[in-house]
């Protein structure tokens, strides 16, 4: 990609040819460790803790977590809108990431440290309150963190590498956190079988996790601080109101491709969440495994992810994108259900829970499922590439997209417009006389403007 300024950019907003160092990309990726810790705490421990130890009925536990999740959906665009409008010497993203660290750690600790002897109603309110605070604090880190990555990366290749570091560190740290949970804080003992029944392990884990999350966000902020002068300077934006926010969200959902990807992502996340939250219950109560044996599955997942990551070039070159997505998606969804169905059907040749083969089957299922995840994320069609570029490059708040119908071009190019974000994306269009590149650039009002420039014959479509 050429280092020439993009249409609509202002001179001096970015250093031409500036590249991100490995240290900066690692520091950015370390920030995702905070989310990995929170996710593993919620997936492995939270539901088990409040049901099995606090004694809160499953209905109330699920209701509390559902309320927290709905609150999270509301705060995501709010956090993005507020972050876009911050002005100061420390940029738009770093202040919010830094300010989120302490509330995240404190609320996470109290979530796993409720007072003893609570009634069902009081325990429900305690769980709801601190689950909301944890998710809200994480949102005010996570949304600016994503936007920071898009603003630091100056082209498509840098952006892909940066978010690759982020995904890799986040996934591997999640596996490490699982291993530490099962082996350090909740090892099996004569008194507590399974180890997750040990009440002293929960506040100890939460305290350690709080310090680890603060350290991760501090490394992220300090390690990427030198990039602040190279980030785009914020321009005047429209005033943040709930009405403007709702209007932008309605505009986004008018894009059919976005809607398809959005609801597909929801279904994938739903399946993954159910499996993750149910894994401790299934491992302990259904398969009769110990917490140490459950940790072997986390280690297998980390190795499988690395293997799947290395197989991406093979799959993307050898197989078509759509069959790869469909085939591996079916494998990822069904592989975990096969052993469960065999056990429920009481198949004679399937090993009993006392057999060592159960652990082998458990690890194998996790290994196969985890190895498909990096490959599923690799193939991209034009529509999903635009969607991913929007999510990586747009302002953190929801932006309105003005799309061009497939196979058609505007009769007259719109005038270039000022950017309020760090990047733009491109798509090619062939007219009768010229071949040009359409660049959709986020404007200061939160909308996308389309500018056209002659395309060099040797260039390639890039984001």
C-alpha positions, 0 to 999 in steps of 0.5 A: 500500500502506498504511503501517500496520504489517504483522501480526506486526511489532514497533513500532520495527523500521522507520520508517513511510513511509521511502522509499529514495533514488535514491543508495541504490538505485544504491549497492545496484545497484553491488554487482552489478557484482562479480558481473558481473565474475566472470561475464564472467571465467568465461564469456569467459576461464576455460575458454579460458585453461586449455584453450588456454594452460595446456594442461589437457585439456577433461575435467579443466577441465570437472570442476574447474568442475563441482566448484566449481559443486557447492560453490557450491550447498552454500554458498548456504544455509549463507551465508544461515543464517549471515547470518540469525544475525548480531547487531551494530550493523552489521546482519546483511548488511553485515558479510558483504558487506564481509568477502567483498571481499578474499578474492574479489579475491585468489582471482580474481587467483590463478585467472588467475595459475597458476605456469608448467610445471604438470602436468595434475594440478597445474593441475587442483588449482589451477583447482579450488581457486581456482574454489571460493574465488572462488565461495565468496567471491562467495556470502558477498557475493551471498546477504546482498546479495539479503537486504539488498535485501528488507529495505531495500525496505518494500513491493512497489513499492520492492522492484521498483524496487530490484531493477530498478536491480540488474538493470539495472546488473548487465546493463549492467556485464557488457556493459561488462566484455566490451567492456573485455576484448576491446579493452583486455586482449586486442586483436588483434595481429600476434603474437596472433590471436586476442587471447585467446591473449596470456598477459600479458592474463590476470593484468593483467585479474584484478588490475584486476578484483580492485580493481574488485570491492573498489570495487564492494562498498565502494560498496555497503556504504557507500552503503547503511549509512545504511539499517541503522537502518531494517532489521528487528532480528534476533530469536532464531532456531533454532540453525544446524545441517546437519540443520535446513538439510536439513529446510528444503530438503526442506520447500521442495521439497514445493511443486509450484509452486516445483519447477516454477519451480526446474527451469525456471530450472535449464534456462534457466540451463543453456542460457545458461551453455552459450552464454556459455562457448562464445561465445569458442570459437564466435566465434574458431574457428567464425566466424573473428572477431577479439576486437574484432569479438566486442566489437561483440556485447557492445555490441549486447547492452547496447543490445538489453537497453535496448530490451527493457526499454522494450518491457515495457509494450507486451508485457505489455498487448498479449499474454497472459502465457503466449503471451509467455513461450512465444513469446519463450522459443522465440525466445531459445533457437533464434535462436542455433542457426539460423546454426550449423545453416546452416553445418553443413549447408553451405547454398549461399546462406549466406555464407562466414566471410570475408564481412562478412555473418558479423559482421552475422549474429553481431551480429543474433543477439545483439541479438535474443536479448538483447532478449527477456530483459527481456520474458521476466522481466516477465510473472508469474502468481500462482504465480511472483509468490509464488515471486519474493516469497518469494525477495526477501522471505524470510530469506536461509536457506531457509524452510518455506512453509505453503501454502493449497490453491487455492480454499480458506480455513482455517476459523479464522485462525492467530494472527499470528506474529513476523517474522524478516525484513523483509517479508511477502506477501499473497494474497486469499481470498473467503469467504462473508461477508468478504473478507480478506487472508492474509499469510504472515509468516516467523517466528523459527523459520524457518517461515511463519505465516499471519495474516488481516486484513480487506481494504479494498475499495479495496486491491489484492493486493500483496506 
